[in-house]
Amino acid sequence: MSDLDRGIMKFKGADSPIVIAVSAVLVLGTIAALVIWALRTAYVVA
């Protein structure tokens, strides 16, 4: 059992590269969207 199967992602295959890549893209995309939203809200940017 890998360490990834013990945390939040408790399902078989949680340590597969595809699942890790999709999770990373979702997390980083959400962070990027929040940063862009914050900058556009704080400053008038077209």
Helices and strands as residue ranges (DSSP letters): G 3-5, H 17-42
